[in-house]
Amino acid sequence: MNDEIHRESLLRTWIWLGVMLGIILFKGFLAFTVVSDMGQPTWAYRPVKDVPAQSPYAVYQLLPNPQHVRGAGGE
């Protein structure tokens, strides 16, 4: 009744295992070379000081007519 013949090949099994292992090693090599650590970047962010006495960016120029002030220029 069951006339199917299964052929097992030890060589074919080892070839497939080698191919799968090669794919895994190739992906690891690609990840290591493409995404590897390239060292320190060439740019450097300097800290921006936000205390008004230390930073020119934190001091604002006075408005000519401040709000909520009644007078000649503020009305």
PQR file with spaces between the fields and no chain letter, atoms N, CA, C, O and H, PARSE charges and radii, in Angstrom:
ATOM       1  N    MET     1       0.801   -1.199    0.000 -0.4000 1.5000
ATOM       2  CA   MET     1       0.000    0.000    0.000 -0.0000 2.0000
ATOM       3  C    MET     1       0.849    1.270    0.000  0.5500 1.7000
ATOM       4  O    MET     1       0.616    2.187   -0.788 -0.5500 1.4000
ATOM       5  N    ASN     2       1.796    1.307    0.861 -0.4000 1.5000
ATOM       6  CA   ASN     2       2.630    2.488    0.961 -0.0000 2.0000
ATOM       7  C    ASN     2       3.899    2.243    0.164  0.5500 1.7000
ATOM       8  O    ASN     2       4.864    1.671    0.670 -0.5500 1.4000
ATOM       9  H    ASN     2       1.985    0.562    1.501  0.4000 1.0000
ATOM      10  N    ASP     3       3.889    2.684   -1.094 -0.4000 1.5000
ATOM      11  CA   ASP     3       5.014    2.424   -1.992 -0.0000 2.0000
ATOM      12  C    ASP     3       5.959    3.623   -2.111  0.5500 1.7000
ATOM      13  O    ASP     3       6.849    3.629   -2.961 -0.5500 1.4000
ATOM      14  H    ASP     3       3.105    3.149   -1.505  0.4000 1.0000
ATOM      15  N    GLU     4       5.771    4.618   -1.276 -0.4000 1.5000
ATOM      16  CA   GLU     4       6.648    5.786   -1.350 -0.0000 2.0000
ATOM      17  C    GLU     4       8.021    5.419   -0.795  0.5500 1.7000
ATOM      18  O    GLU     4       8.147    4.724    0.213 -0.5500 1.4000
ATOM      19  H    GLU     4       5.048    4.613   -0.585  0.4000 1.0000
ATOM      20  N    ILE     5       9.020    5.900   -1.474 -0.4000 1.5000
ATOM      21  CA   ILE     5      10.391    5.653   -1.039 -0.0000 2.0000
ATOM      22  C    ILE     5      10.991    6.996   -0.620  0.5500 1.7000
ATOM      23  O    ILE     5      11.066    7.937   -1.410 -0.5500 1.4000
ATOM      24  H    ILE     5       8.917    6.465   -2.292  0.4000 1.0000
ATOM      25  N    HIS     6      11.409    7.060    0.622 -0.4000 1.5000
ATOM      26  CA   HIS     6      12.060    8.259    1.126 -0.0000 2.0000
ATOM      27  C    HIS     6      13.558    8.065    1.055  0.5500 1.7000
ATOM      28  O    HIS     6      14.116    7.130    1.629 -0.5500 1.4000
ATOM      29  H    HIS     6      11.348    6.296    1.265  0.4000 1.0000
ATOM      30  N    ARG     7      14.188    8.968    0.341 -0.4000 1.5000
ATOM      31  CA   ARG     7      15.641    8.884    0.236 -0.0000 2.0000
ATOM      32  C    ARG     7      16.257    9.906    1.188  0.5500 1.7000
ATOM      33  O    ARG     7      15.973   11.099    1.085 -0.5500 1.4000
ATOM      34  H    ARG     7      13.734    9.728   -0.125  0.4000 1.0000
ATOM      35  N    GLU     8      17.060    9.466    2.071 -0.4000 1.5000
ATOM      36  CA   GLU     8      17.751   10.346    2.996 -0.0000 2.0000
ATOM      37  C    GLU     8      19.191   10.486    2.533  0.5500 1.7000
ATOM      38  O    GLU     8      19.870    9.504    2.232 -0.5500 1.4000
ATOM      39  H    GLU     8      17.291    8.497    2.155  0.4000 1.0000
ATOM      40  N    SER     9      19.623   11.702    2.487 -0.4000 1.5000
ATOM      41  CA   SER     9      20.987   11.952    2.055 -0.0000 2.0000
ATOM      42  C    SER     9      21.698   12.737    3.156  0.5500 1.7000
ATOM      43  O    SER     9      21.309   13.858    3.482 -0.5500 1.4000
ATOM      44  H    SER     9      19.071   12.500    2.731  0.4000 1.0000
ATOM      45  N    LEU    10      22.722   12.147    3.712 -0.4000 1.5000
ATOM      46  CA   LEU    10      23.482   12.809    4.761 -0.0000 2.0000
ATOM      47  C    LEU    10      24.245   14.009    4.206  0.5500 1.7000
ATOM      48  O    LEU    10      24.368   15.034    4.876 -0.5500 1.4000
ATOM      49  H    LEU    10      23.038   11.236    3.447  0.4000 1.0000
ATOM      50  N    LEU    11      24.750   13.883    2.998 -0.4000 1.5000
ATOM      51  CA   LEU    11      25.486   14.981    2.362 -0.0000 2.0000
ATOM      52  C    LEU    11      24.564   16.174    2.114  0.5500 1.7000
ATOM      53  O    LEU    11      24.942   17.319    2.363 -0.5500 1.4000
ATOM      54  H    LEU    11      24.650   13.051    2.454  0.4000 1.0000
ATOM      55  N    ARG    12      23.363   15.906    1.627 -0.4000 1.5000
ATOM      56  CA   ARG    12      22.405   16.979    1.354 -0.0000 2.0000
ATOM      57  C    ARG    12      22.011   17.696    2.648  0.5500 1.7000
ATOM      58  O    ARG    12      21.845   18.916    2.634 -0.5500 1.4000
ATOM      59  H    ARG    12      23.056   14.976    1.425  0.4000 1.0000
ATOM      60  N    THR    13      21.862   16.996    3.737 -0.4000 1.5000
ATOM      61  CA   THR    13      21.541   17.603    5.030 -0.0000 2.0000
ATOM      62  C    THR    13      22.662   18.528    5.486  0.5500 1.7000
ATOM      63  O    THR    13      22.408   19.643    5.942 -0.5500 1.4000
ATOM      64  H    THR    13      21.998   16.006    3.748  0.4000 1.0000
ATOM      65  N    TRP    14      23.908   18.062    5.361 -0.4000 1.5000
ATOM      66  CA   TRP    14      25.043   18.897    5.770 -0.0000 2.0000
ATOM      67  C    TRP    14      25.194   20.114    4.859  0.5500 1.7000
ATOM      68  O    TRP    14      25.620   21.176    5.313 -0.5500 1.4000
ATOM      69  H    TRP    14      24.115   17.156    4.990  0.4000 1.0000
ATOM      70  N    ILE    15      24.857   19.973    3.608 -0.4000 1.5000
ATOM      71  CA   ILE    15      24.934   21.125    2.693 -0.0000 2.0000
ATOM      72  C    ILE    15      23.912   22.181    3.112  0.5500 1.7000
ATOM      73  O    ILE    15      24.236   23.368    3.163 -0.5500 1.4000
ATOM      74  H    ILE    15      24.511   19.110    3.239  0.4000 1.0000
ATOM      75  N    TRP    16      22.684   21.762    3.413 -0.4000 1.5000
ATOM      76  CA   TRP    16      21.668   22.715    3.851 -0.0000 2.0000
ATOM      77  C    TRP    16      22.039   23.364    5.177  0.5500 1.7000
ATOM      78  O    TRP    16      21.820   24.561    5.361 -0.5500 1.4000
ATOM      79  H    TRP    16      22.420   20.798    3.372  0.4000 1.0000
ATOM      80  N    LEU    17      22.587   22.605    6.085 -0.4000 1.5000
ATOM      81  CA   LEU    17      23.042   23.189    7.350 -0.0000 2.0000
ATOM      82  C    LEU    17      24.149   24.210    7.117  0.5500 1.7000
ATOM      83  O    LEU    17      24.172   25.263    7.754 -0.5500 1.4000
ATOM      84  H    LEU    17      22.766   21.632    5.936  0.4000 1.0000
ATOM      85  N    GLY    18      25.061   23.898    6.209 -0.4000 1.5000
ATOM      86  CA   GLY    18      26.133   24.839    5.880 -0.0000 2.0000
ATOM      87  C    GLY    18      25.605   26.107    5.230  0.5500 1.7000
ATOM      88  O    GLY    18      26.096   27.200    5.509 -0.5500 1.4000
ATOM      89  H    GLY    18      25.042   23.042    5.692  0.4000 1.0000
ATOM      90  N    VAL    19      24.601   25.967    4.361 -0.4000 1.5000
ATOM      91  CA   VAL    19      24.007   27.147    3.715 -0.0000 2.0000
ATOM      92  C    VAL    19      23.322   28.035    4.760  0.5500 1.7000
ATOM      93  O    VAL    19      23.485   29.255    4.750 -0.5500 1.4000
ATOM      94  H    VAL    19      24.202   25.079    4.134  0.4000 1.0000
ATOM      95  N    MET    20      22.561   27.415    5.651 -0.4000 1.5000
ATOM      96  CA   MET    20      21.878   28.210    6.684 -0.0000 2.0000
ATOM      97  C    MET    20      22.879   28.882    7.623  0.5500 1.7000
ATOM      98  O    MET    20      22.692   30.038    8.001 -0.5500 1.4000
ATOM      99  H    MET    20      22.428   26.424    5.659  0.4000 1.0000
ATOM     100  N    LEU    21      23.926   28.175    7.997 -0.4000 1.5000
ATOM     101  CA   LEU    21      24.956   28.764    8.844 -0.0000 2.0000
ATOM     102  C    LEU    21      25.675   29.898    8.116  0.5500 1.7000
ATOM     103  O    LEU    21      26.012   30.913    8.726 -0.5500 1.4000
ATOM     104  H    LEU    21      24.078   27.236    7.690  0.4000 1.0000
ATOM     105  N    GLY    22      25.908   29.732    6.830 -0.4000 1.5000
ATOM     106  CA   GLY    22      26.536   30.780    6.030 -0.0000 2.0000
ATOM     107  C    GLY    22      25.681   32.039    5.967  0.5500 1.7000
ATOM     108  O    GLY    22      26.199   33.154    6.039 -0.5500 1.4000
ATOM     109  H    GLY    22      25.635   28.907    6.334  0.4000 1.0000
ATOM     110  N    ILE    23      24.365   31.857    5.831 -0.4000 1.5000
ATOM     111  CA   ILE    23      23.466   33.012    5.801 -0.0000 2.0000
ATOM     112  C    ILE    23      23.516   33.761    7.136  0.5500 1.7000
ATOM     113  O    ILE    23      23.571   34.991    7.157 -0.5500 1.4000
ATOM     114  H    ILE    23      23.944   30.951    5.773  0.4000 1.0000
ATOM     115  N    ILE    24      23.498   33.029    8.236 -0.4000 1.5000
ATOM     116  CA   ILE    24      23.545   33.666    9.553 -0.0000 2.0000
ATOM     117  C    ILE    24      24.869   34.400    9.758  0.5500 1.7000
ATOM     118  O    ILE    24      24.885   35.520   10.269 -0.5500 1.4000
ATOM     119  H    ILE    24      23.453   32.030    8.219  0.4000 1.0000
ATOM     120  N    LEU    25      25.974   33.775    9.364 -0.4000 1.5000
ATOM     121  CA   LEU    25      27.275   34.426    9.514 -0.0000 2.0000
ATOM     122  C    LEU    25      27.401   35.646    8.611  0.5500 1.7000
ATOM     123  O    LEU    25      27.989   36.653    9.006 -0.5500 1.4000
ATOM     124  H    LEU    25      25.961   32.865    8.949  0.4000 1.0000
ATOM     125  N    PHE    26      26.851   35.564    7.395 -0.4000 1.5000
ATOM     126  CA   PHE    26      26.902   36.694    6.472 -0.0000 2.0000
ATOM     127  C    PHE    26      26.100   37.871    7.019  0.5500 1.7000
ATOM     128  O    PHE    26      26.552   39.014    6.944 -0.5500 1.4000
ATOM     129  H    PHE    26      26.374   34.746    7.073  0.4000 1.0000
ATOM     130  N    LYS    27      24.912   37.606    7.570 -0.4000 1.5000
ATOM     131  CA   LYS    27      24.115   38.680    8.159 -0.0000 2.0000
ATOM     132  C    LYS    27      24.824   39.299    9.358  0.5500 1.7000
ATOM     133  O    LYS    27      24.767   40.514    9.549 -0.5500 1.4000
ATOM     134  H    LYS    27      24.545   36.677    7.632  0.4000 1.0000
ATOM     135  N    GLY    28      25.485   38.484   10.161 -0.4000 1.5000
ATOM     136  CA   GLY    28      26.234   39.012   11.295 -0.0000 2.0000
ATOM     137  C    GLY    28      27.408   39.867   10.845  0.5500 1.7000
ATOM     138  O    GLY    28      27.682   40.914   11.432 -0.5500 1.4000
ATOM     139  H    GLY    28      25.531   37.497   10.006  0.4000 1.0000
ATOM     140  N    PHE    29      28.099   39.421    9.806 -0.4000 1.5000
ATOM     141  CA   PHE    29      29.218   40.200    9.264 -0.0000 2.0000
ATOM     142  C    PHE    29      28.733   41.533    8.714  0.5500 1.7000
ATOM     143  O    PHE    29      29.358   42.568    8.942 -0.5500 1.4000
ATOM     144  H    PHE    29      27.876   38.571    9.330  0.4000 1.0000
ATOM     145  N    LEU    30      27.613   41.508    7.986 -0.4000 1.5000
ATOM     146  CA   LEU    30      27.055   42.750    7.448 -0.0000 2.0000
ATOM     147  C    LEU    30      26.645   43.704    8.569  0.5500 1.7000
ATOM     148  O    LEU    30      26.906   44.905    8.491 -0.5500 1.4000
ATOM     149  H    LEU    30      27.105   40.667    7.801  0.4000 1.0000
ATOM     150  N    ALA    31      26.010   43.176    9.600 -0.4000 1.5000
ATOM     151  CA   ALA    31      25.605   44.028   10.722 -0.0000 2.0000
ATOM     152  C    ALA    31      26.820   44.611   11.428  0.5500 1.7000
ATOM     153  O    ALA    31      26.789   45.763   11.862 -0.5500 1.4000
ATOM     154  H    ALA    31      25.798   42.200    9.663  0.4000 1.0000
ATOM     155  N    PHE    32      27.867   43.847   11.547 -0.4000 1.5000
ATOM     156  CA   PHE    32      29.076   44.326   12.226 -0.0000 2.0000
ATOM     157  C    PHE    32      29.775   45.408   11.416  0.5500 1.7000
ATOM     158  O    PHE    32      30.267   46.381   11.988 -0.5500 1.4000
ATOM     159  H    PHE    32      27.892   42.911   11.195  0.4000 1.0000
ATOM     160  N    THR    33      29.830   45.258   10.098 -0.4000 1.5000
ATOM     161  CA   THR    33      30.551   46.233    9.277 -0.0000 2.0000
ATOM     162  C    THR    33      29.722   47.472    8.972  0.5500 1.7000
ATOM     163  O    THR    33      30.268   48.573    8.910 -0.5500 1.4000
ATOM     164  H    THR    33      29.430   44.468    9.634  0.4000 1.0000
ATOM     165  N    VAL    34      28.413   47.318    8.780 -0.4000 1.5000
ATOM     166  CA   VAL    34      27.593   48.463    8.399 -0.0000 2.0000
ATOM     167  C    VAL    34      27.173   49.280    9.615  0.5500 1.7000
ATOM     168  O    VAL    34      27.142   50.509    9.544 -0.5500 1.4000
ATOM     169  H    VAL    34      27.969   46.423    8.830  0.4000 1.0000
ATOM     170  N    VAL    35      26.853   48.633   10.721 -0.4000 1.5000
ATOM     171  CA   VAL    35      26.317   49.326   11.885 -0.0000 2.0000
ATOM     172  C    VAL    35      27.349   49.397   13.001  0.5500 1.7000
ATOM     173  O    VAL    35      26.990   49.681   14.144 -0.5500 1.4000
ATOM     174  H    VAL    35      26.878   47.635   10.780  0.4000 1.0000
ATOM     175  N    SER    36      28.580   49.156   12.713 -0.4000 1.5000
ATOM     176  CA   SER    36      29.593   49.112   13.768 -0.0000 2.0000
ATOM     177  C    SER    36      29.860   50.502   14.337  0.5500 1.7000
ATOM     178  O    SER    36      29.445   51.508   13.761 -0.5500 1.4000
ATOM     179  H    SER    36      28.872   48.926   11.784  0.4000 1.0000
ATOM     180  N    ASP    37      30.548   50.550   15.460 -0.4000 1.5000
ATOM     181  CA   ASP    37      30.871   51.794   16.130 -0.0000 2.0000
ATOM     182  C    ASP    37      31.968   52.504   15.358  0.5500 1.7000
ATOM     183  O    ASP    37      33.054   51.956   15.166 -0.5500 1.4000
ATOM     184  H    ASP    37      30.885   49.733   15.928  0.4000 1.0000
ATOM     185  N    MET    38      31.690   53.706   14.921 -0.4000 1.5000
ATOM     186  CA   MET    38      32.664   54.476   14.144 -0.0000 2.0000
ATOM     187  C    MET    38      33.492   55.416   15.010  0.5500 1.7000
ATOM     188  O    MET    38      34.286   56.194   14.482 -0.5500 1.4000
ATOM     189  H    MET    38      30.808   54.151   15.077  0.4000 1.0000
ATOM     190  N    GLY    39      33.324   55.360   16.318 -0.4000 1.5000
ATOM     191  CA   GLY    39      34.102   56.223   17.200 -0.0000 2.0000
ATOM     192  C    GLY    39      33.353   57.500   17.527  0.5500 1.7000
ATOM     193  O    GLY    39      32.152   57.614   17.285 -0.5500 1.4000
ATOM     194  H    GLY    39      32.679   54.728   16.747  0.4000 1.0000
ATOM     195  N    GLN    40      34.072   58.447   18.074 -0.4000 1.5000
ATOM     196  CA   GLN    40      33.481   59.718   18.462 -0.0000 2.0000
ATOM     197  C    GLN    40      33.053   60.506   17.233  0.5500 1.7000
ATOM     198  O    GLN    40      33.773   60.510   16.235 -0.5500 1.4000
ATOM     199  H    GLN    40      35.048   58.355   18.271  0.4000 1.0000
ATOM     200  N    PRO    41      31.903   61.172   17.274 -0.5600 1.5000
ATOM     201  CA   PRO    41      31.506   62.024   16.158  0.2800 2.0000
ATOM     202  C    PRO    41      32.385   63.269   16.095  0.5500 1.7000
ATOM     203  O    PRO    41      33.004   63.654   17.087 -0.5500 1.4000
ATOM     204  N    THR    42      32.435   63.888   14.934 -0.4000 1.5000
ATOM     205  CA   THR    42      33.300   65.056   14.751 -0.0000 2.0000
ATOM     206  C    THR    42      32.689   66.323   15.323  0.5500 1.7000
ATOM     207  O    THR    42      33.413   67.281   15.595 -0.5500 1.4000
ATOM     208  H    THR    42      31.932   63.576   14.128  0.4000 1.0000
ATOM     209  N    TRP    43      31.373   66.354   15.512 -0.4000 1.5000
ATOM     210  CA   TRP    43      30.728   67.538   16.058 -0.0000 2.0000
ATOM     211  C    TRP    43      30.660   67.437   17.571  0.5500 1.7000
ATOM     212  O    TRP    43      30.742   66.351   18.146 -0.5500 1.4000
ATOM     213  H    TRP    43      30.785   65.576   15.291  0.4000 1.0000
ATOM     214  N    ALA    44      30.508   68.587   18.199 -0.4000 1.5000
ATOM     215  CA   ALA    44      30.374   68.625   19.654 -0.0000 2.0000
ATOM     216  C    ALA    44      29.347   69.692   20.001  0.5500 1.7000
ATOM     217  O    ALA    44      29.497   70.857   19.635 -0.5500 1.4000
ATOM     218  H    ALA    44      30.441   69.469   17.732  0.4000 1.0000
ATOM     219  N    TYR    45      28.298   69.279   20.716 -0.4000 1.5000
ATOM     220  CA   TYR    45      27.325   70.249   21.181 -0.0000 2.0000
ATOM     221  C    TYR    45      27.890   70.923   22.423  0.5500 1.7000
ATOM     222  O    TYR    45      28.277   70.258   23.384 -0.5500 1.4000
ATOM     223  H    TYR    45      28.176   68.333   21.013  0.4000 1.0000
ATOM     224  N    ARG    46      27.930   72.225   22.391 -0.4000 1.5000
ATOM     225  CA   ARG    46      28.395   72.936   23.574 -0.0000 2.0000
ATOM     226  C    ARG    46      27.188   73.190   24.461  0.5500 1.7000
ATOM     227  O    ARG    46      26.082   73.377   23.953 -0.5500 1.4000
ATOM     228  H    ARG    46      27.615   72.765   21.611  0.4000 1.0000
ATOM     229  N    PRO    47      27.373   73.201   25.757 -0.5600 1.5000
ATOM     230  CA   PRO    47      26.234   73.454   26.629  0.2800 2.0000
ATOM     231  C    PRO    47      25.793   74.908   26.526  0.5500 1.7000
ATOM     232  O    PRO    47      26.619   75.821   26.529 -0.5500 1.4000
ATOM     233  N    VAL    48      24.504   75.109   26.437 -0.4000 1.5000
ATOM     234  CA   VAL    48      23.956   76.463   26.390 -0.0000 2.0000
ATOM     235  C    VAL    48      23.597   76.854   27.813  0.5500 1.7000
ATOM     236  O    VAL    48      22.738   76.240   28.446 -0.5500 1.4000
ATOM     237  H    VAL    48      23.833   74.368   26.434  0.4000 1.0000
ATOM     238  N    LYS    49      24.260   77.872   28.297 -0.4000 1.5000
ATOM     239  CA   LYS    49      24.014   78.330   29.659 -0.0000 2.0000
ATOM     240  C    LYS    49      22.737   79.169   29.664  0.5500 1.7000
ATOM     241  O    LYS    49      22.561   80.048   28.821 -0.5500 1.4000
ATOM     242  H    LYS    49      24.958   78.371   27.783  0.4000 1.0000
ATOM     243  N    ASP    50      21.864   78.895   30.604 -0.4000 1.5000
ATOM     244  CA   ASP    50      20.595   79.604   30.622 -0.0000 2.0000
ATOM     245  C    ASP    50      20.457   80.574   31.782  0.5500 1.7000
ATOM     246  O    ASP    50      19.368   81.098   32.018 -0.5500 1.4000
ATOM     247  H    ASP    50      22.008   78.181   31.289  0.4000 1.0000
ATOM     248  N    VAL    51      21.514   80.818   32.495 -0.4000 1.5000
ATOM     249  CA   VAL    51      21.485   81.827   33.549 -0.0000 2.0000
ATOM     250  C    VAL    51      21.726   83.177   32.871  0.5500 1.7000
ATOM     251  O    VAL    51      22.689   83.301   32.114 -0.5500 1.4000
ATOM     252  H    VAL    51      22.398   80.393   32.304  0.4000 1.0000
ATOM     253  N    PRO    52      20.893   84.191   33.111 -0.5600 1.5000
ATOM     254  CA   PRO    52      21.027   85.458   32.383  0.2800 2.0000
ATOM     255  C    PRO    52      22.397   86.112   32.507  0.5500 1.7000
ATOM     256  O    PRO    52      22.824   86.809   31.586 -0.5500 1.4000
ATOM     257  N    ALA    53      23.084   85.910   33.603 -0.4000 1.5000
ATOM     258  CA   ALA    53      24.388   86.540   33.756 -0.0000 2.0000
ATOM     259  C    ALA    53      25.467   85.824   32.946  0.5500 1.7000
ATOM     260  O    ALA    53      26.551   86.373   32.749 -0.5500 1.4000
ATOM     261  H    ALA    53      22.736   85.344   34.351  0.4000 1.0000
ATOM     262  N    GLN    54      25.189   84.613   32.476 -0.4000 1.5000
ATOM     263  CA   GLN    54      26.216   83.843   31.791 -0.0000 2.0000
ATOM     264  C    GLN    54      25.956   83.677   30.296  0.5500 1.7000
ATOM     265  O    GLN    54      26.877   83.351   29.548 -0.5500 1.4000
ATOM     266  H    GLN    54      24.308   84.167   32.636  0.4000 1.0000
ATOM     267  N    SER    55      24.733   83.894   29.853 -0.4000 1.5000
ATOM     268  CA   SER    55      24.419   83.607   28.464 -0.0000 2.0000
ATOM     269  C    SER    55      23.876   84.835   27.748  0.5500 1.7000
ATOM     270  O    SER    55      22.975   85.500   28.261 -0.5500 1.4000
ATOM     271  H    SER    55      23.985   84.159   30.462  0.4000 1.0000
ATOM     272  N    PRO    56      24.410   85.144   26.571 -0.5600 1.5000
ATOM     273  CA   PRO    56      23.842   86.255   25.812  0.2800 2.0000
ATOM     274  C    PRO    56      22.479   85.900   25.224  0.5500 1.7000
ATOM     275  O    PRO    56      21.736   86.797   24.824 -0.5500 1.4000
ATOM     276  N    TYR    57      22.133   84.620   25.162 -0.4000 1.5000
ATOM     277  CA   TYR    57      20.853   84.202   24.601 -0.0000 2.0000
ATOM     278  C    TYR    57      19.710   84.335   25.603  0.5500 1.7000
ATOM     279  O    TYR    57      18.546   84.333   25.204 -0.5500 1.4000
ATOM     280  H    TYR    57      22.736   83.891   25.487  0.4000 1.0000
ATOM     281  N    ALA    58      20.015   84.449   26.882 -0.4000 1.5000
ATOM     282  CA   ALA    58      18.983   84.507   27.906 -0.0000 2.0000
ATOM     283  C    ALA    58      18.596   85.928   28.272  0.5500 1.7000
ATOM     284  O    ALA    58      17.652   86.117   29.039 -0.5500 1.4000
ATOM     285  H    ALA    58      20.961   84.450   27.206  0.4000 1.0000
ATOM     286  N    VAL    59      19.276   86.918   27.762 -0.4000 1.5000
ATOM     287  CA   VAL    59      18.982   88.312   28.068 -0.0000 2.0000
ATOM     288  C    VAL    59      18.254   88.911   26.874  0.5500 1.7000
ATOM     289  O    VAL    59      18.755   88.896   25.750 -0.5500 1.4000
ATOM     290  H    VAL    59      20.043   86.764   27.139  0.4000 1.0000
ATOM     291  N    TYR    60      17.076   89.432   27.133 -0.4000 1.5000
ATOM     292  CA   TYR    60      16.275   90.007   26.057 -0.0000 2.0000
ATOM     293  C    TYR    60      16.365   91.520   26.102  0.5500 1.7000
ATOM     294  O    TYR    60      16.532   92.116   27.167 -0.5500 1.4000
ATOM     295  H    TYR    60      16.669   89.445   28.046  0.4000 1.0000
ATOM     296  N    GLN    61      16.253   92.131   24.939 -0.4000 1.5000
ATOM     297  CA   GLN    61      16.244   93.584   24.882 -0.0000 2.0000
ATOM     298  C    GLN    61      14.893   94.082   25.387  0.5500 1.7000
ATOM     299  O    GLN    61      13.861   93.444   25.178 -0.5500 1.4000
ATOM     300  H    GLN    61      16.118   91.648   24.074  0.4000 1.0000
ATOM     301  N    LEU    62      14.919   95.216   26.046 -0.4000 1.5000
ATOM     302  CA   LEU    62      13.690   95.799   26.568 -0.0000 2.0000
ATOM     303  C    LEU    62      12.843   96.325   25.421  0.5500 1.7000
ATOM     304  O    LEU    62      13.355   96.865   24.441 -0.5500 1.4000
ATOM     305  H    LEU    62      15.757   95.735   26.216  0.4000 1.0000
ATOM     306  N    LEU    63      11.549   96.155   25.566 -0.4000 1.5000
ATOM     307  CA   LEU    63      10.627   96.661   24.559 -0.0000 2.0000
ATOM     308  C    LEU    63      10.526   98.180   24.677  0.5500 1.7000
ATOM     309  O    LEU    63      10.659   98.712   25.779 -0.5500 1.4000
ATOM     310  H    LEU    63      11.133   95.716   26.363  0.4000 1.0000
ATOM     311  N    PRO    64      10.296   98.885   23.586 -0.5600 1.5000
ATOM     312  CA   PRO    64      10.204  100.348   23.669  0.2800 2.0000
ATOM     313  C    PRO    64       8.958  100.790   24.430  0.5500 1.7000
ATOM     314  O    PRO    64       8.993  101.802   25.130 -0.5500 1.4000
ATOM     315  N    ASN    65       7.867  100.055   24.304 -0.4000 1.5000
ATOM     316  CA   ASN    65       6.627  100.379   25.008 -0.0000 2.0000
ATOM     317  C    ASN    65       6.155   99.116   25.721  0.5500 1.7000
ATOM     318  O    ASN    65       5.446   98.305   25.126 -0.5500 1.4000
ATOM     319  H    ASN    65       7.839   99.233   23.735  0.4000 1.0000
ATOM     320  N    PRO    66       6.538   98.935   26.987 -0.5600 1.5000
ATOM     321  CA   PRO    66       6.136   97.725   27.687  0.2800 2.0000
ATOM     322  C    PRO    66       4.618   97.634   27.839  0.5500 1.7000
ATOM     323  O    PRO    66       3.929   98.654   27.871 -0.5500 1.4000
ATOM     324  N    GLN    67       4.122   96.451   27.929 -0.4000 1.5000
ATOM     325  CA   GLN    67       2.681   96.254   28.081 -0.0000 2.0000
ATOM     326  C    GLN    67       2.243   96.622   29.492  0.5500 1.7000
ATOM     327  O    GLN    67       3.052   96.656   30.419 -0.5500 1.4000
ATOM     328  H    GLN    67       4.682   95.623   27.903  0.4000 1.0000
ATOM     329  N    HIS    68       0.962   96.893   29.638 -0.4000 1.5000
ATOM     330  CA   HIS    68       0.312   97.190   30.912 -0.0000 2.0000
ATOM     331  C    HIS    68       0.903   98.420   31.615  0.5500 1.7000
ATOM     332  O    HIS    68       0.850   98.533   32.840 -0.5500 1.4000
ATOM     333  H    HIS    68       0.305   96.865   28.885  0.4000 1.0000
ATOM     334  N    VAL    69       1.449   99.310   30.839 -0.4000 1.5000
ATOM     335  CA   VAL    69       1.990  100.534   31.421 -0.0000 2.0000
ATOM     336  C    VAL    69       1.244  101.708   30.787  0.5500 1.7000
ATOM     337  O    VAL    69       1.234  101.877   29.568 -0.5500 1.4000
ATOM     338  H    VAL    69       1.491   99.218   29.844  0.4000 1.0000
ATOM     339  N    ARG    70       0.634  102.495   31.631 -0.4000 1.5000
ATOM     340  CA   ARG    70      -0.086  103.660   31.091 -0.0000 2.0000
ATOM     341  C    ARG    70       0.875  104.831   31.021  0.5500 1.7000
ATOM     342  O    ARG    70       1.651  105.083   31.943 -0.5500 1.4000
ATOM     343  H    ARG    70       0.643  102.358   32.622  0.4000 1.0000
ATOM     344  N    GLY    71       0.806  105.507   29.952 -0.4000 1.5000
ATOM     345  CA   GLY    71       1.669  106.659   29.793 -0.0000 2.0000
ATOM     346  C    GLY    71       1.664  107.068   28.340  0.5500 1.7000
ATOM     347  O    GLY    71       0.792  106.668   27.568 -0.5500 1.4000
ATOM     348  H    GLY    71       0.176  105.302   29.204  0.4000 1.0000
ATOM     349  N    ALA    72       2.633  107.860   27.981 -0.4000 1.5000
ATOM     350  CA   ALA    72       2.659  108.436   26.644 -0.0000 2.0000
ATOM     351  C    ALA    72       2.857  107.358   25.577  0.5500 1.7000
ATOM     352  O    ALA    72       2.188  107.393   24.545 -0.5500 1.4000
ATOM     353  H    ALA    72       3.341  108.185   28.608  0.4000 1.0000
ATOM     354  N    GLY    73       3.742  106.422   25.800 -0.4000 1.5000
ATOM     355  CA   GLY    73       4.014  105.430   24.751 -0.0000 2.0000
ATOM     356  C    GLY    73       3.294  104.117   24.956  0.5500 1.7000
ATOM     357  O    GLY    73       3.256  103.299   24.037 -0.5500 1.4000
ATOM     358  H    GLY    73       4.286  106.393   26.639  0.4000 1.0000
ATOM     359  N    GLY    74       2.711  103.876   26.146 -0.4000 1.5000
ATOM     360  CA   GLY    74       2.133  102.577   26.431 -0.0000 2.0000
ATOM     361  C    GLY    74       0.653  102.473   26.194  0.5500 1.7000
ATOM     362  O    GLY    74       0.091  101.398   26.402 -0.5500 1.4000
ATOM     363  H    GLY    74       2.742  104.540   26.893  0.4000 1.0000
ATOM     364  N    GLU    75      -0.018  103.531   25.767 -0.4000 1.5000
ATOM     365  CA   GLU    75      -1.474  103.477   25.582 -0.0000 2.0000
ATOM     366  C    GLU    75      -1.843  102.947   24.228  0.5500 1.7000
ATOM     367  O    GLU    75      -3.028  102.837   23.910 -0.5500 1.4000
ATOM     368  H    GLU    75       0.438  104.404   25.598  0.4000 1.0000
